[in-house]
């Protein structure tokens, strides 16, 4: 299989684009494709200061790499959740993120949830009686920390490595349950609705997960291959597997599914009546919350029983 | 023979088949893995040669 641009040996064939490329031209295409998405969805401009949410995985490190190459001012944020203890998943992921930043001279901020707030995510799940799986808490804690760091650091936007497969899986899950509220909010850009809530952007939203992995490999990015131990058997993986079966039979199905959804939203077909939410300041942390009093994050820490360490 | 590795599993396959066929042969989805030989990414139509060691890399994460 030959590169469509130079005739050299292709490293990847993207059937949905009918495009096979060699390593050099794939990297070139990948960076350019990301830039086009940034412009198309008006994610951010040259002067914006970006905070990249870095997990140590392929998507976030590839994103940081691309944004840096494009010349954007992008710092990294690693949130250590304490999964797996001292030498477990979180520790290994953090090492990858730190090594990546150091090798490229990039600034990485690390927030250790246990050191900062008193408990790891696993301990928090136990003491708030959420069961063994901390996944629901994980999202809440990460959102809170990202917003806090972005606000305190004066960042214009938080960039995450969500790719097309992530978005298509979420879309499928929400569509199967007709979660109109979630569907209305799913977008490549989530605008800031409060000074303490940073804009969220997803520059890889049109790139297949296969492509972000290929980019990381071709660029020699040392990312964590292991999946979070709590992700085993997750719904997201299940929906991604279903979508891949569809993609095998019909190349481009995932891309079409997601882009058609965005088109339908633009045409108002999925618009929902959203009341303008009144946001209050959390009386403990100051972050906006729809409920008066404490925000969901601070309420979570209040709910701990037995162990308040 | 060709050695194919994925996570903690290993298979011995005959040379001459494509990467795509090898992925299917070991029961994986070609959409969900990439193949690496000598540290370099190789495309799914690549014919595997005797002595090749292929590492399959999962592309799927929980997001």
Interface residues (C-beta under 8 A of the other chain):
Chain A: X1 X9 X10 X11 X12 X13 X20 X23 X57 X58 X59 X162 X163 X165 X166 X169 X170 X209 X210 X212 X213 X214 X217 X218 X225 X227 X228 X231 X234 X236 X237 X240 X241 X244 X245 X247 X248
Chain B: X29 X30 X31 X32 X34 X36 X40 X41 X42 X43 X44 X45 X46 X57 X58 X59 X60 X61 X62 X63
